[in-house]
Amino acid sequence: MSIIFKDKNARLSYLLYISFVLLFSCNYKKINNKNKTMDKTSNHSYSNYQDVVIKHLSLDLNVLFETKEIIGIADLKLEKLNSNVNSVILDIKALEIDKVTDSDGLALDYSIGKEDEILGSSLTIQLPKQGDNIRVHYKTTKGSEALQWQEPAQTLGKKHPFLFTQSQAILARTWIPLQDCPAVRFTYSAKVKVDMDLLPLMSASNPQHKNENRTYTYEMPQPIPSYLMALCAGDLEYKSLGDSCGVYAEPAQIEECANEFEDLQSMIDKASELYGAYKWGVYDVVVLPPSFPFGGMENPRLTFATPTIIAGDKSLVSLVAHELAHSWSGNLVTNRTWNDFWLNEGFTVYFENRIMEKIYGKPYADMLALLGMGELQNTLKDMQETHPNDTKLYLELDGRSPDDGMTDIAYEKGRFFLLMIEGVVGREEFDLFLNGYFKKNAFKTITTAEFIKTLNTDLLSKNPEWKSNVNIDEWIYSPGLPSNCPFPTSTEFDKVKEDVSMFRKDGIIPNTANYTTHHWLQFLRELPDSLPTERMAMLDDSFDITNTGNSEIACDWFKHAIMSKYDVAYPAMESFLIRVGRRKFLTPLYGRMVESNQKEMAKRIYSKAKSGYHSVSNNTISALLNAK
């Protein structure tokens, strides 16, 4: 990410040195935010983790739904890596710091740096003379972007409020003061008290039922990075799905969710057969309210999932396979910086498809792969015109939000890079390499450069032709898709292509008796963006697509409705956009309204919907519409 030094370690050392000079040139006293600045590092963090690092975090949280705030105490056990360091630098954003003490309650001097719009502020704390613990008393504010406080009306049951966090990429600092970068891994424990009769859950060991005193405890004995810190609280019930897994959901949806995820234990077993034992003990899924901005979040022991994957036919459970796969790629072996994000997601999409193939067969997995290629090609088409450098796997995100790198490039280009390697060396050799990779790097972080070295040493060195055929540098450091990209095929989708051709040519309505969600998505994506309104009406009259309950199909249908000016579907689309907060669906629909000169409609709908969106979604849509 450096723009000055070719050697990133040299630049990082220089930045830390300058930061220390600035910090140590004044006394450690509380100072106003406006009077303090801190240089930024390539990890999107102010922290001096190369000199002192968090080893364990102990949290005492009071979750107050009445005032929509969390009052917390963060007890940080530190380890000095540099004996000369006398301060620790944490990341905070939109937090009110009450006081900082050592473990005996003696006050420690601290300073708060100037606030950056993306990174927040540095919290510099003088280390205690005795011991290695510091204790930060704080509370969240309305600006704490990780927290989404849901009103009862925004939940399925309509009776109780709901809270969930979204820490990825750098929003953990908005609800916990810590070293908020993926290079730092720590264990944690927590005590959480809630002011209502709700069940709180974390990315740790979890209760399965509410208790009378509304106070709960948690343990995460395996070290995790800050972006995997997670908390939710709501009217939730639990149902076991196997020896080591289960699902949490609102009472009215628990049975439906349990049916949808009934193959979860099989997924865990098949994944473990592929790449080694599951290391996290329990794997549960909690289904959140619809404003959750992502499809899922791979928090250890507790995947957060959007209700939009509950389709009734298990057709969208690949998302759960994806989050489960993160238990190896991402959670177990973590990208060290957000420039290396593809190491988390590319591996995970590849692994997800292998899980789906093991459970549901190759034809099913082929459909998923082909849909992924279509999404990648659309993303490349859009980004090559505006941000061509962002179509590289390794990104340079200095001065930008790491969210800018969370595109199909990391996910799908990363997946097809790994699929290409599999094709060159053979699946047996590649699986042997991946098993060694996960074992060697378990509970560690890794950079792109380190992965390339490992790939060359442990795999490609076995055959001199493999390295030239893999073409590493073009895949990772060049934009677009190299010529040796594997393109998946699907016999299932060959029939869909015929159906599309006959419909476009002669208006013949397809026979969809054997269509799954994936067939429908491929059918809609093979159609031109804009269709004559009479053709849109023919499909709608035959299949009532406008009123489908399947969110994936609805989104693709509404894309066509916007570009075709098929206003019959607009009321249902507006209702969809108000009800669903998943950014994957919001961005293309609002984007197409802008593209088709219907921006005023987009703004009108957004004004109604934005109060129900998470800040992650609001930031994206607000920028898209240039609206505040």
C-alpha atoms as one frame of an Amber mdcrd trajectory, in Angstrom:
protein
   0.000   0.000   0.000   3.043   2.256   0.145   3.332   5.169  -2.218   6.787
   6.216  -1.042   8.795   3.172  -0.006   9.155   0.030  -2.077   9.722  -1.922
   1.118   6.469  -1.872   3.121   8.144  -2.840   6.388  10.524   0.095   6.057
   7.635   2.459   5.447   5.693   1.064   8.394   8.704   1.470  10.681   9.118
   5.025   9.464   5.468   5.850  10.095   5.614   4.376  13.589   8.820   6.293
  14.331   7.257   9.606  13.251   4.144   8.770  15.249   6.210   8.105  18.357
   8.058  11.394  17.947   4.756  13.242  17.749   3.318  11.387  20.700   6.254
  11.556  23.059   6.912  15.259  22.409   4.027  16.153  24.706   2.914  15.045
  28.155   0.383  12.244  28.436  -2.675  14.254  29.364  -6.219  14.261  28.111
  -6.299  16.482  25.070  -8.994  17.680  22.735  -9.539  15.680  19.537  -8.865
  18.748  17.429  -5.324  19.161  18.727  -3.931  15.691  18.008  -3.162  13.869
  14.741  -1.740  10.458  13.973  -0.275   9.035  10.797  -2.185   6.179   9.188
  -0.733   2.769   8.477  -1.441   0.335   5.693  -3.473  -1.747   8.129  -6.109
   0.968   8.433  -5.135   1.232  12.078  -3.327   3.681  14.322  -2.191   0.904
  16.651   1.455   0.250  17.476   0.910  -3.511  17.458   4.485  -4.194  16.374
   5.648  -2.962  19.795   2.821  -3.952  22.116  -0.071  -6.254  21.357  -3.388
  -7.296  22.887  -3.334 -10.936  23.988  -6.700 -11.136  25.772  -9.755  -8.889
  25.905 -12.205  -9.055  28.803 -15.461  -7.160  28.284 -18.131  -6.067  30.759
 -21.024  -4.708  28.703 -24.343  -3.194  29.716 -26.623  -3.174  26.660 -29.273
  -0.489  27.059 -32.084  -0.653  24.531 -33.896   2.226  26.224 -31.116   4.687
  25.361 -29.600   2.741  22.443 -26.119   2.605  23.901 -23.620   0.164  25.336
 -21.768   1.107  28.495 -18.613  -0.961  28.637 -15.372  -1.764  30.363 -12.638
  -3.221  28.182  -9.891  -4.922  30.161  -6.910  -5.479  27.867  -4.074  -7.843
  28.710  -1.033  -6.686  26.762   2.280  -8.178  25.732   5.276  -5.942  25.111
   7.219  -6.872  21.999   9.553  -3.903  22.454  10.922  -3.384  25.970  11.399
   0.331  25.332   7.784   1.114  24.494   5.855   2.984  27.195   2.478   3.465
  25.529  -0.142   1.469  23.697  -2.170   2.960  20.849  -5.727   1.742  20.298
  -8.311   2.551  17.625 -11.579   4.239  18.552 -14.364   5.898  16.600 -17.496
   7.575  18.022 -16.726   6.298  21.520 -16.909   8.381  24.686 -13.952   7.526
  26.931 -14.785   7.959  30.606 -11.485   6.937  32.162  -8.492   4.638  31.748
  -6.891   2.780  34.638  -4.568  -0.094  35.398  -5.916  -3.338  36.844  -5.827
  -1.847  40.356  -7.942   1.142  39.374  -5.092   3.678  39.288  -5.633   6.314
  36.613  -3.475   6.222  33.490  -2.828   9.281  31.355  -4.185   9.105  27.841
  -4.703  11.242  24.756  -7.177  11.102  21.890  -6.012  11.939  18.384  -7.687
  14.015  15.743 -10.636  12.237  14.168 -10.376  10.883  10.643 -13.591  10.282
   8.712 -12.620   6.703   7.874 -10.257   5.630  10.648 -11.690   7.470  13.629
  -9.119   8.460  16.255  -6.099   7.082  18.055  -6.353   6.440  21.787  -2.829
   6.599  23.214  -2.494   5.239  26.753   0.531   5.371  29.018   1.407   1.840
  30.056   1.199   1.042  33.768   4.451   0.868  35.714   3.399  -2.468  37.165
   1.506  -5.224  35.395   0.393  -5.619  31.813  -3.327  -4.768  31.987  -5.175
  -1.586  31.111  -8.852  -0.943  31.669 -10.877   1.433  29.485 -14.284   2.669
  30.688 -16.357   3.896  27.771 -19.742   4.062  26.094 -20.996   3.997  22.542
 -22.764   6.904  20.847 -25.225   7.475  18.026 -22.217   7.552  15.712 -21.164
   3.988  16.565 -21.583   2.588  13.064 -21.180  -1.074  13.986 -24.375  -1.027
  16.049 -27.753  -1.473  14.395 -30.606  -0.868  16.829 -33.818  -2.285  15.377
 -37.263  -1.132  16.429 -39.858  -3.875  17.029 -41.540  -3.005  13.731 -38.304
  -3.883  11.905 -38.290  -7.450  13.231 -40.340 -10.447  12.192 -42.242 -10.712
  15.474 -42.964  -6.946  15.699 -42.936  -7.073  19.526 -39.322  -6.758  20.662
 -36.352  -4.642  19.572 -33.179  -6.170  18.169 -29.490  -5.254  18.156 -26.716
  -6.594  15.971 -23.165  -5.492  15.280 -21.173  -5.509  12.061 -17.470  -5.083
  12.818 -15.975  -5.880   9.425 -13.960  -4.235   8.126 -12.897  -1.539  10.623
 -16.030  -0.889  12.669 -15.093  -2.887  15.785 -13.493   0.361  16.994 -16.958
   1.944  17.098 -18.103  -0.312  19.945 -14.843  -1.530  21.550 -11.518   0.285
  22.040  -8.881  -2.095  20.625  -6.187  -2.631  18.012  -8.586  -2.793  15.103
  -6.597  -4.488  12.358  -6.580  -8.101  11.154  -2.859  -8.453  11.965  -3.722
  -8.674  15.685  -5.357 -11.822  17.079  -6.506 -12.194  20.690  -8.713 -14.362
  22.873 -11.661 -12.830  24.704 -14.222 -13.289  27.446 -17.293 -11.207  28.178
 -20.130 -10.523  30.569 -23.192  -8.977  28.956 -26.207  -7.559  30.752 -29.319
  -6.546  28.825 -32.027  -4.191  30.095 -34.809  -6.221  28.417 -35.884  -9.857
  28.346 -33.822 -10.680  25.260 -31.160 -13.270  24.456 -27.696 -11.852  23.674
 -25.246 -13.891  21.590 -21.585 -13.348  20.715 -18.886 -14.845  18.487 -18.003
 -17.154  21.380 -19.591 -19.848  23.572 -23.282 -18.982  23.741 -26.332 -19.576
  25.920 -29.282 -21.354  24.334 -31.997 -19.896  26.551 -32.810 -16.660  28.368
 -32.239 -16.382  32.108 -33.987 -14.368  34.817 -31.182 -11.979  35.734 -30.545
 -11.021  32.086 -26.781 -11.421  32.519 -24.721 -13.806  30.391 -21.074 -14.854
  30.109 -19.001 -15.841  27.074 -15.598 -17.334  26.275 -13.613 -17.377  23.035
 -10.471 -19.422  23.773  -9.113 -19.286  20.219  -7.431 -16.025  19.134  -9.410
 -13.986  16.593  -8.927 -10.638  14.800 -11.029  -7.639  15.824 -13.358  -7.737
  12.806 -14.768 -11.025  14.135 -15.982  -9.433  17.356 -19.773  -9.758  17.245
 -22.828  -9.246  19.415 -26.545  -9.530  18.796 -29.555  -9.493  21.119 -33.191
 -10.171  20.410 -36.191 -12.403  20.955 -34.414 -15.548  19.834 -34.957 -19.270
  20.170 -32.489 -22.093  19.565 -32.865 -25.428  17.786 -30.146 -28.064  17.562
 -29.282 -29.372  14.086 -26.643 -31.946  14.991 -23.847 -32.887  17.331 -22.049
 -29.558  17.005 -24.414 -27.096  15.348 -27.745 -25.347  15.631 -29.749 -22.309
  14.591 -31.090 -19.245  16.424 -34.025 -17.298  15.016 -37.108 -15.395  16.068
 -39.777 -17.792  17.385 -42.076 -17.384  14.378 -39.274 -18.441  12.010 -37.296
 -21.010  13.990 -38.872 -24.113  12.419 -38.596 -22.711   8.905 -34.914 -21.898
   9.477 -34.231 -25.312  11.003 -35.706 -26.979   7.914 -33.680 -24.778   5.584
 -30.418 -25.533   7.401 -31.002 -29.212   8.128 -27.883 -30.167   6.146 -25.642
 -28.027   8.351 -24.030 -30.924  10.226 -23.317 -32.621   6.913 -21.654 -29.425
   5.665 -19.373 -29.359   8.710 -18.485 -33.034   8.281 -17.772 -32.707   4.544
 -15.692 -29.559   5.039 -13.634 -31.302   7.717 -13.029 -34.223   5.370 -11.621
 -31.822   2.797  -9.299 -29.578   4.785  -8.932 -30.817   8.331 -10.905 -30.828
  11.559 -13.214 -27.943  12.442 -11.232 -26.030  15.109 -13.928 -23.890  16.747
 -15.981 -26.408  18.722 -19.554 -25.374  17.905 -20.951 -23.921  14.682 -24.275
 -22.110  14.998 -26.183 -19.755  12.709 -28.339 -16.848  13.866 -30.870 -15.423
  11.413 -30.983 -11.645  11.786 -33.588  -9.051  10.796 -33.629  -8.081   7.107
 -31.643  -4.838   7.544 -28.414  -6.845   7.967 -26.237  -5.412   5.155 -24.563
  -8.647   4.048 -25.658 -12.146   3.178 -23.698 -13.502   6.093 -20.861 -12.711
   8.452 -18.469 -15.462   9.437 -18.195 -14.696  13.142 -16.555 -17.718  14.829
 -19.006 -20.176  16.395 -21.928 -17.950  15.316 -22.509 -17.045  11.683 -24.783
 -14.033  11.207 -27.172 -14.705   8.302 -29.706 -12.621   6.422 -33.293 -13.933
   6.293 -33.167 -13.416   2.519 -31.561 -16.856   2.184 -34.662 -18.581   3.586
 -36.145 -19.654   0.253 -38.005 -22.784   1.362 -36.097 -25.113  -0.979 -32.505
 -24.898   0.387 -31.490 -23.284  -2.897 -29.624 -20.437  -1.220 -27.839 -22.364
   1.533 -24.557 -22.044  -0.356 -24.263 -18.823   1.618 -24.101 -20.868   4.823
 -21.508 -23.126   3.183 -19.554 -19.968   2.383 -19.600 -18.724   5.978 -18.739
 -22.195   7.249 -15.770 -22.316   4.866 -14.519 -19.134   6.523 -13.876 -21.263
   9.608 -10.744 -22.299   7.698 -10.048 -19.449   5.262 -10.337 -16.143   7.090
 -11.053 -17.177  10.655  -8.295 -19.793  10.931  -5.870 -18.217   8.419  -6.472
 -14.471   8.180  -5.452 -11.773   5.703  -2.935  -9.574   7.528  -4.086  -6.360
   5.851  -7.217  -5.371   3.945  -5.072  -5.162   0.788  -4.865  -8.972   1.077
  -8.634  -9.429   1.439  -8.784 -11.845  -1.489  -6.891 -14.382   0.641  -9.964
 -14.591   2.867 -12.679 -14.510   0.246 -11.187 -16.167  -2.821 -10.262 -19.232
  -0.778 -13.682 -19.246   0.841 -15.666 -19.166  -2.413 -13.487 -21.952  -3.807
 -13.957 -23.996  -0.624 -17.708 -23.247  -0.532 -18.120 -24.726  -4.004 -16.208
 -27.837  -3.007 -18.537 -28.320  -0.023 -21.620 -27.921  -2.229 -20.208 -30.413
  -4.739 -19.627 -32.975  -1.975 -23.176 -32.653  -0.644 -25.320 -31.941  -3.717
 -23.197 -33.179  -6.631 -21.131 -31.648  -9.428 -24.029 -30.441 -11.645 -25.304
 -28.346  -8.716 -21.822 -26.940  -7.999 -21.323 -26.186 -11.703 -24.445 -24.017
 -11.726 -23.127 -22.025  -8.771 -19.737 -21.593 -10.423 -21.269 -20.377 -13.676
 -23.463 -17.872 -11.839 -20.338 -16.669 -10.030 -18.538 -16.149 -13.329 -21.467
 -14.106 -14.607 -21.344 -11.881 -11.549 -17.586 -11.483 -11.939 -17.874 -10.495
 -15.596 -20.504  -7.877 -14.764 -18.289  -6.473 -11.997 -15.269  -6.378 -14.319
 -17.290  -4.580 -16.960 -18.368  -1.906 -14.493 -15.016  -1.483 -12.748 -12.723
  -1.559 -15.779 -14.273   1.724 -16.884 -14.073   3.493 -13.536 -11.591   1.704
 -11.217  -9.453  -0.656 -13.346  -6.751  -0.997 -10.676  -9.370  -2.329  -8.283
  -9.761  -5.382 -10.516  -6.400  -6.687  -9.248  -6.425  -9.274  -6.491  -3.852
  -7.426  -4.388  -5.185  -3.929  -3.782  -3.684  -0.628  -2.664  -6.225   1.000
  -0.380  -4.214   3.819   1.221  -6.505   6.648   2.243  -9.599   4.669   1.316
 -12.112   2.569   3.188 -11.309  -1.152   3.098 -14.961  -1.615   2.089 -13.843
  -0.459  -1.375 -12.089  -3.799  -1.778 -15.097  -5.927  -0.862 -16.214  -6.654
  -4.401 -16.598  -9.716  -6.611 -12.928  -9.315  -7.530 -11.781 -10.620  -4.145
 -14.475 -13.288  -4.094 -14.818 -14.543  -7.641 -11.539 -13.630  -9.316  -9.862
 -15.094  -6.235 -11.922 -18.274  -6.589 -11.130 -18.710 -10.286  -7.426 -18.138
  -9.625  -7.470 -21.074  -7.206  -9.625 -23.141  -9.564  -7.063 -22.498 -12.289
  -4.269 -23.737  -9.999  -6.308 -26.868  -9.298  -6.633 -27.415 -13.046  -2.883
 -27.049 -13.596  -1.630 -29.270 -10.767  -4.621 -31.584 -10.339  -7.155 -31.722
  -7.532  -5.267 -34.309  -5.482  -2.086 -32.233  -5.359  -3.994 -29.017  -4.704
  -5.950 -30.542  -1.818  -2.703 -31.807  -0.325  -1.289 -28.279  -0.557  -4.378
 -26.662   0.977  -4.407 -29.077   3.904  -0.798 -28.168   4.612  -1.519 -24.468
   4.142  -4.331 -24.426   6.716  -2.334 -26.537   9.168   0.857 -24.475   8.856
  -0.882 -21.116   9.213  -3.637 -21.984  11.695  -4.530 -19.043  13.970  -2.020
 -16.866  12.117  -2.163 -14.028   9.601  -0.677 -14.012   6.118   0.077 -11.554
   3.322  -0.199 -12.037  -0.417   3.598 -12.107  -0.746   3.829 -14.820   1.910
   1.132 -16.857   0.179   3.012 -16.660  -3.132   6.188 -17.861  -1.423   4.302
 -20.751   0.198   2.610 -21.650  -3.106   5.930 -21.725  -4.927   7.788 -23.627
  -2.205   5.172 -26.168  -1.185   3.422 -26.825  -4.503   4.717 -25.325  -7.745
   8.340 -26.318  -7.091   7.285 -29.947  -7.633   7.007 -29.410 -11.396   8.884
 -26.699 -13.371   5.996 -26.326 -15.862   3.408 -25.591 -13.192   4.783 -22.193
 -12.223   4.783 -20.768 -15.760   1.338 -22.222 -16.436  -0.112 -20.730 -13.245
   1.052 -17.215 -14.161   0.895 -15.845 -10.592   1.929 -12.243 -11.170  -0.685
 -11.531 -13.857  -3.472 -12.969 -11.722  -2.548 -11.101  -8.566  -0.977  -7.832
  -9.679  -2.647  -7.101 -13.027  -6.211  -5.923 -13.708  -8.860  -8.020 -15.393
  -8.860 -11.752 -16.088  -5.795 -13.536 -17.510  -6.217 -15.667 -20.613  -5.811
 -18.897 -18.624  -8.920 -18.248 -16.538 -11.074 -21.393 -16.392 -14.631 -20.853
 -17.591 -17.160 -23.220 -16.004 -19.845 -25.009 -17.974 -23.185 -26.414 -16.874
 -25.341 -28.947 -18.641 -28.241 -27.714 -16.511 -27.834 -24.212 -17.901 -27.608
 -25.403 -21.516 -31.363 -26.011 -21.399 -31.881 -22.578 -19.875 -29.984 -21.021
 -22.761 -32.364 -22.726 -25.203 -35.356 -21.444 -23.228 -33.993 -17.890 -23.352
 -33.360 -18.126 -27.083 -36.904 -19.306 -27.851 -38.435 -16.666 -25.593 -36.430
 -13.838 -27.148 -37.051 -15.008 -30.722 -40.651 -16.182 -30.647 -42.006 -15.245
 -27.235 -42.295 -18.912 -26.195 -42.823 -19.201 -22.460 -40.362 -21.753 -20.999
 -41.404 -24.934 -19.262 -40.062 -24.283 -15.750 -41.319 -27.441 -14.038 -37.752
 -28.471 -13.170 -36.397 -24.986 -12.532 -34.597 -24.288  -9.258 -33.624 -20.844
  -8.033 -30.352 -21.204  -9.939 -32.152 -21.950 -13.226 -34.294 -18.871 -12.744
 -31.301 -16.672 -12.006 -29.521 -17.884 -15.099 -32.657 -17.355 -17.213 -33.031
 -13.767 -16.012 -29.337 -13.011 -16.423 -29.281 -14.349 -19.992 -32.014 -11.891
 -20.963 -31.143  -8.385 -22.196 -31.197  -5.737 -19.460 -34.098  -4.025 -21.167
 -37.071  -5.903 -22.577 -40.249  -4.687 -24.275 -42.891  -4.195 -21.597 -45.160
  -6.722 -23.324 -42.456  -9.400 -22.933 -42.043  -8.470 -19.269 -45.805  -8.780
 -18.858 -45.823 -12.199 -20.551 -43.341 -13.562 -18.021 -45.074 -11.888 -15.102
 -48.506 -13.143 -16.131 -47.149 -16.688 -16.427 -45.039 -16.846 -13.247 -46.025
 -13.841 -11.080 -42.337 -13.013 -10.665 -43.077  -9.541  -9.341 -44.519 -11.085
  -6.194 -41.927 -13.813  -5.670 -40.795 -14.424  -2.101 -37.308 -15.399  -3.275
 -35.070 -12.353  -2.756 -32.413 -13.414  -5.276 -34.982 -13.860  -8.054 -36.800
 -10.680  -7.011 -33.633  -8.602  -7.251 -32.764  -9.848 -10.740 -36.371  -9.354
 -11.874 -36.505  -5.811 -10.538 -33.273  -4.991 -12.397 -35.100  -5.810 -15.644
 -38.205  -3.938 -14.486 -36.179  -0.755 -13.923 -34.333  -0.879 -17.234 -37.518
  -1.843 -19.127 -39.629   0.821 -17.350 -42.017  -1.977 -16.380 -43.770   0.139
 -13.760 -46.223  -2.630 -12.844 -43.411  -4.019 -10.686 -42.463  -0.704  -9.052
 -44.726  -0.924  -5.969 -43.391  -4.407  -5.162 -39.845  -3.210  -5.781 -40.332
  -0.269  -3.429 -41.680  -2.587  -0.759 -38.685  -4.883  -1.295 -36.199  -2.023
  -0.918 -37.882  -0.826   2.274 -38.026  -4.320   3.738 -34.572  -5.639   2.786
 -31.278  -4.036   3.829 -28.823  -6.428   2.182 -26.337  -4.324   0.239 -26.005
  -6.959  -2.488 -29.600  -6.216  -3.499 -29.732  -2.503  -2.764 -26.716  -1.376
  -4.768 -27.719  -2.757  -8.199 -31.340  -1.637  -7.882 -30.582   1.922  -6.819
 -27.745   1.959  -9.351 -30.030   1.018 -12.209 -32.540   3.668 -11.221 -29.751
   6.233 -11.518 -28.510   4.734 -14.791 -31.995   4.779 -16.335 -32.662   8.434
 -15.426 -35.031   7.508 -12.592 -32.899   9.025  -9.859 -35.800  10.932  -8.312
 -37.636   7.666  -7.771 -34.499   6.235  -6.188 -34.203   9.204  -3.822 -37.868
   9.008  -2.895 -37.641   5.311  -2.044 -34.363   5.797  -0.186 -35.850   8.555
   1.965 -38.434   6.022   3.181 -36.067   3.088   3.522 -32.797   4.474   4.905
 -33.835   4.476   8.569 -34.019   0.690   8.363 -30.621   0.228   6.690 -27.349
  -0.449   8.466 -24.693   2.264   8.194 -22.690   0.036   5.811 -25.599   0.050
   3.360 -26.417   3.708   3.954 -22.852   4.762   3.202 -22.945   2.927  -0.116
 -26.380   4.109  -1.252 -25.900   7.672  -0.043 -22.697   7.941  -2.077 -24.427
   6.370  -5.078 -27.253   8.880  -4.997 -25.023  11.739  -3.877 -27.618  12.237
  -1.148 -27.303  13.032   2.541
